[in-house]
Amino acid sequence: MLVNVLDLLLVAALGGLSWTCSVVHYPLLSDLHREGGDASHFQRHINRIFPLVGTLMAAELTIAAWVCWIDVSTRTMASLGLVLLIWAVTGLFAAPVHQLLVEQKATRRHISQLLRAHHVRTGCWTIRCATVAWGTLP
């Protein structure tokens, strides 16, 4: 079914992007913070990453809800639950730290919080990718 393929493509894109951020991007942001990077670096990061991630996450939420609507099962409910957890972690932990970085108010503790939050999101996207693939691929 086309909606399942869309779901798989979205979660694979977000999972891959998340792993790239975990291995490359966030460690560099952490280094930049430690080395005294100014607010413009962090603002440019937000300006560039938000349209990409925000669009993909909104599409993922929409498609995951749609899949759950047309195929109510433990697998699809768990998958939607992971999407909702990702949104909660993003809104409650990741986004506020990004704002603190822009305001030059972030501490090492905040950076650690951001990294932990991102690892949770990466784990959720990885598990969701496997779950969606399991339900989609023959």
Backbone as a ProteinNet text record, in pm:
[ID]
protein_1_A
[PRIMARY]
MLVNVLDLLLVAALGGLSWTCSVVHYPLLSDLHREGGDASHFQRHINRIFPLVGTLMAAELTIAAWVCWIDVSTRTMASLGLVLLIWAVTGLFAAPVHQLLVEQKATRRHISQLLRAHHVRTGCWTIRCATVAWGTLP
[TERTIARY]
84.4	0	89.5	51.8	132.1	160.3	62.2	80.9	189.5	198.2	301.9	440.8	449.2	577.1	618.6	523.2	553	602	536.6	576.6	719.9	751.2	886.2	989.1	958.2	1051.7	1076.8	970.8	985.8	1067.9	1036.6	1109.8	1254.7	1278.2	1416.4	1494.3	1430.5	1496.5	1526.6	1428.5	1448.7	1547.4	1541.3	1637.3	1779.5	1797.6	1930.9	1981.4	1893.8	1931.1	1966.1	1889.1	1913.3	2047.4	2077.9	2207.6	2322.6	2305.4	2408.5	2428.4	2318.7	2328.8	2396.2	2364.8	2424	2574.3	2617.2	2758.2	2842.9	2784	2862.7	2820.9	2694.6	2649.5	2647.5	2582.1	2573.4	2708.6	2797.3	2931.1	3002.1	2983.1	3043	2979.7	2847.4	2782.1	2832.6	2854.1	2907.7	3047.7	3131.1	3265.7	3257.8	3169.1	3153.4	3111.3	3020.1	2977.7	3094.9	3169.4	3283.2	3389.8	3404.9	3506.6	3456.5	3334.6	3282.9	3221.1	3159.3	3092.8	2986.2	2971.9	2873.3	2733.5	2636.5	2495.8	2461.9	2532.5	2498.8	2518.3	2616.6	2636.6	2514	2465.9	2352.7	2223.6	2208.2	2089.6	2089.4	2205.7	2213.8	2180.4	2226.2	2193.1	2041.4	1975.1	1829.6	1760.6	1804.3	1742.4	1755.2	1863.5	1886	1823.1	1824.4	1777.2	1625.5	1566.1	1423	1333.5	1351.9	1262.3	1268.6	1385.4	1401	1338.3	1383.8	1336.8	1189.8	1151.2	1012.3	914.4	948.4	862.2	853.7	969.5	970.5	896.3	915.9	848	696.6	653	508.8	448.6	519.2	471.6	469.4	573.3	578.9	461.2	432.4	319.9	188.2	169.4	46.9	32.4	139.6	134.5	120.8	193.1	183.3	41.6	-21	-159.7	-253.9	-229.5	-311.5	-298.5	-175.8	-153.1	-226.8	-217.9	-284.3	-436.6	-487.1	-631	-682.6	-603.9	-651.9	-615.1	-520.1	-477.5	-448.3	-553.9	-536.3	-481.1	-358.2	-293.7	-192	-142.4	-40.3	81.4	120.7	238.8	219.7	105	84.6	63.9	-0.3	-18	116.9	201.2	334.7	417	404	476.3	433.5	303.4	252.5	296.5	297.4	345.5	489.9	573.6	713.2	721.4	637.4	635.2	595.8	494.5	450.6	558.9	630.8	742.3	852	882.1	982.2	939.9	813.2	763.6	773.9	739.6	747	890.8	982.5	1123.9	1177.3	1137.6	1181.5	1130.3	1001.3	941.6	981.7	996.8	1025.9	1175.1	1260.4	1403.3	1492.9	1477.9	1571.1	1549.6	1427	1400.2	1438.3	1405.2	1445.5	1597.7	1673.2	1819.9	1871.3	1812.8	1853.6	1831.6	1720.1	1693.7	1796.8	1832.8	1935.8	2069.7	2101.1	2225.1	2223.9	2111.5	2099.4	2112.4	2055.2	2059.3	2190.5	2282.8	2411.8	2394.4	2290.2	2262.7	2282.2	2321.1	2335.8	2461.7	2449.1	2563.7	2601.3	2709	2748.2	2635.6	2566.2	2454.1	2345.2	2318	2217.8	2261.2	2389.2	2440.5	2427.2	2459.1	2443.1	2297.1	2206.7	2062.7	2022.5	2074.4	2043.6	2091.7	2213.6	2268	2187.1	2150.5	2068.5	1932.4	1870.8	1740.5	1752.4	1859.6	1875.8	1899.7	1971.4	1991.8	1858.4	1769.9	1636.6	1562.7	1567.1	1499.1	1559.7	1691.9	1758.1	1716.3	1711.3	1666.3	1522.9	1436.6	1296	1283.9	1356.9	1349.6	1406.9	1510	1568.7	1470.3	1409.5	1310.7	1190	1145.3	1029.6	1060.1	1180.4	1218.9	1208.8	1259.3	1251.1	1105.7	1026.7	885.6	807.3	829.8	759.3	804.9	934.5	985.2	923.3	915	856.4	712.4	638	499.1	478.7	583.8	570.4	633.4	754.4	827.6	774.8	774.4	723.1	811.4
-117.3	0	124.4	224.2	344.2	416.4	425.2	495.9	429.5	296.9	226.3	255	263	295.3	437.7	531.3	669.2	673.2	597.4	590.5	539.7	433.9	377.5	476.7	545.9	644.6	758.5	806.1	915.5	873.6	757.6	715.5	682.4	629.6	601.5	731.9	832.5	962.5	1025.4	1024.6	1083.3	1002.9	871.7	788.4	813.1	818.2	845.5	983.4	1081.8	1217.5	1222.6	1152.8	1152.1	1087.2	975.1	911	1001.6	1071.8	1165.6	1275.9	1328.2	1431.8	1377.6	1253.9	1194.3	1174.8	1132.1	1096.8	1217.2	1309.5	1419.2	1555	1587.4	1724.3	1770	1694.5	1737.4	1737.2	1641.8	1654.6	1783.7	1823.5	1949	2069.4	2066.7	2175.6	2182.1	2065.8	2060.8	2122	2086.6	2145.5	2296.1	2340.1	2482.6	2556.6	2497.9	2559.7	2569	2459.5	2456.4	2559	2579.5	2671.8	2815.5	2839.3	2975.9	3027.6	2939.3	2983.4	3087.4	3183.6	3288.4	3245.2	3324.8	3290.4	3274.5	3345	3337.5	3196.6	3122.5	2984.1	2898.8	2912.9	2832.4	2876	3006.1	3055.4	3004.9	3005.3	2953.1	2804	2731.1	2588.7	2570.4	2645	2633.5	2673.4	2783.7	2831.3	2729.9	2654.4	2558.5	2422.3	2379.1	2243.6	2238.3	2344.8	2339.9	2313.4	2383.4	2354.3	2208.1	2150.1	2010.3	1916.4	1926	1834.2	1859.8	1984.6	2017.1	1962.8	1978.4	1927.9	1775.9	1709.9	1563.5	1510.1	1574.8	1528.1	1547.2	1660	1682.8	1579.8	1552.5	1451.1	1313.3	1282.6	1152.9	1136.4	1239.1	1232.7	1210.1	1282.9	1270	1129	1079.2	946.8	837.2	848.8	746.9	741.4	857.6	860.7	798.7	827.3	772	619.7	570.2	425.1	362	425	373	374.3	475.5	488	375.4	342.1	240.9	98.2	85.2	-48.7	-44	-47.1	-41.9	-176.5	-172.6	-293.9	-252.5	-348.4	-318.4	-254.7	-306.2	-254.5	-108.7	-77.2	60.1	156.7	110.5	195.3	223	120.8	139.2	234.6	221.2	308.3	454	476.5	612.1	662	574.6	612.1	659.9	594.6	638.2	777.1	802.8	936.3	1041.1	1011.2	1106.3	1127.6	1022.1	1035.3	1124	1106.3	1190.8	1337.1	1364.3	1501.8	1558	1478	1524	1555	1466.2	1488.2	1610.9	1627.2	1743.8	1872.5	1876.4	1998.3	2030.3	1926.2	1949.2	1963.6	1902.6	1901.3	1961.1	1917.2	1960.4	2106.4	2142.9	2279.6	2385.4	2366.3	2467.4	2485.4	2377	2390.3	2463.8	2438.1	2513	2662.9	2697.6	2838.7	2895.2	2817.6	2863.2	2883.9	2799.6	2817	2949.9	2981.5	3107.4	3226.3	3213.6	3322.8	3326.8	3235.2	3225.8	3198	3123.9	3090.9	2942.6	2864.8	2720.1	2688.9	2592.7	2544.2	2404.8	2349	2212.2	2113.8	2138.5	2052.6	2054.9	2172.9	2183.5	2106.2	2117.1	2045	1894.5	1848.8	1706.2	1664.9	1750.6	1723.9	1712.6	1801.9	1797.9	1667	1626.7	1502.4	1381.2	1378	1266.3	1263.1	1379.6	1386.6	1338.3	1378.5	1336.3	1185.7	1129	983.1	909.3	963.8	903.9	909.8	1025.8	1038.9	944.4	934.8	844.8	700.4	661.4	526.3	501.6	599.7	585.6	572.2	655.4	646.1	513.8	464.1	336.4	222.1	219.8	115.4	127.6	250	271.7	229.6	257	216.6	64.3	-7	-153.8	-200	-135.8	-172.3	-146.7	-30.7	2.8	-89.5	-116	-207.1	-345.8	-392.1	-523.5	-531.9	-423.2	-422.9	-388.8	-342.1	-295.9	-390	-434.6	-515.5	-658.8	-719.6	-857.3	-958
0	0	0	-79.1	-97.2	34.7	122.1	248.7	333.5	328.4	403.4	346.7	214.9	150.6	186.7	185.1	226.6	370.9	456.3	597.2	608.9	534.8	539	485.9	377.4	322.3	420.9	484.9	581.2	702.4	759.5	879.1	844.4	724.8	684.1	666.9	607.9	591.8	727.5	816.6	949.1	1032.2	1021.9	1094.3	1046.6	915.3	860.3	897.9	889.7	929.4	1078	1158.2	1302.4	1336.2	1270.8	1294.1	1250.2	1138	1092.4	1195.4	1247.5	1350.9	1476.6	1514.6	1635.2	1622.4	1504.9	1486.4	1444.6	1368.1	1311.7	1367.2	1350.9	1370.7	1516.6	1603.1	1742.9	1814.1	1787.6	1846.9	1802.9	1677	1631.4	1700.8	1719.3	1793.5	1937	1996.4	2132.6	2137.2	2039.7	2031.5	2012.3	1924.2	1897.7	2024.3	2101.1	2226.5	2323.4	2336.1	2428.5	2387.8	2257.4	2207.6	2199.4	2248.1	2255.6	2126.9	2048.8	1926.5	1957.3	1866.8	1894.6	1849.9	1890.6	1868.7	1721.3	1634.3	1491.8	1436.3	1488.5	1443.2	1475.6	1596.1	1640.3	1570.7	1546.4	1475.9	1332.2	1266.6	1129.6	1126.9	1228.7	1237.8	1241.4	1328.1	1341.4	1211.2	1151.5	1027.6	914.1	913.6	805.5	832.7	957.4	987.5	1005.6	1058.4	1090.5	969.6	855.9	742.7	698.1	701.2	661.1	763.9	888	991.8	1025.3	1034	1066.6	963.7	836.7	729.7	733.6	746.7	751.3	873.6	989.5	1110.9	1101.1	1044.5	1028.5	933	824.6	729.7	795.5	873.7	942	1038.4	1116	1209.9	1135.3	1027.2	948.1	891.3	830.3	767.5	873.1	984.4	1090.4	1147.4	1163.8	1212.4	1109	983	875.3	871.7	878.7	879.9	997.7	1112.4	1232.6	1214.7	1148.1	1123.9	1034.4	929	834.2	874.8	967.2	1010.9	1161	1240.6	1385.8	1432.6	1481	1531.8	1637	1709.4	1810.3	1745.2	1629	1559.4	1517.4	1456.6	1410	1526.4	1632.8	1751.8	1817.9	1827.4	1885	1799.2	1668.9	1576.9	1594.4	1601.9	1625.7	1763.2	1861.2	1994.5	1991.9	1911.5	1898.5	1835.6	1736.3	1674.3	1777.8	1856.7	1959.6	2065.4	2100.2	2194.3	2135.5	2008.1	1941.2	1947	1918.6	1924.5	2066.3	2164.7	2303.6	2343.4	2311.4	2345.9	2272.7	2147.8	2070.8	2134.2	2163.2	2217.4	2359.9	2441.7	2583.7	2614.5	2533.9	2567.1	2458.4	2334.3	2229.8	2189.2	2156.6	2111.1	2215.5	2343.8	2442.1	2452.1	2438.7	2445.3	2322.4	2206.6	2087.9	2110.3	2172.6	2200.5	2298.6	2400.4	2494.6	2424.3	2327.4	2250.9	2175.9	2114	2040.3	2135	2253.9	2352.1	2429.5	2398.4	2467.1	2616.7	2652.4	2792.2	2822.7	2724.1	2743.5	2823.5	2912.9	2990.8	2939.5	2993	2956.5	2989.2	3098.1	3136.7	3029.3	2974.4	2868.4	2743.5	2710.3	2593.2	2615.7	2735.5	2767.3	2756.2	2801.8	2791.1	2644.5	2560.8	2418.1	2356	2389.6	2334.5	2380.6	2508.2	2558.4	2488.6	2476.5	2409.4	2265.5	2201.1	2061.9	2051.5	2145.9	2143.8	2161.2	2243	2258.3	2124.6	2058.8	1929.3	1826.1	1823.6	1728.3	1753.6	1880.3	1913.8	1869.7	1892.9	1852.3	1701.1	1627.1	1481.1	1430.6	1495.4	1454.8	1478	1595.8	1626.9	1534.3	1512.8	1425.7	1281.7	1236.2	1100.4	1085.9	1184.1	1180.2	1186.2	1270.2	1285.2	1156.6	1096.2	972.1	859	851.2	747.5	763.5	886.9	916.1	865.2	879.9	836.1	689.6	622.1	484.3	382.8	413	315.6	313.2	193.5	183.7	253.4
[MASK]
++++++++++++++++++++++++++++++++++++++++++++++++++++++++++++++++++++++++++++++++++++++++++++++++++++++++++++++++++++++++++++++++++++++++++

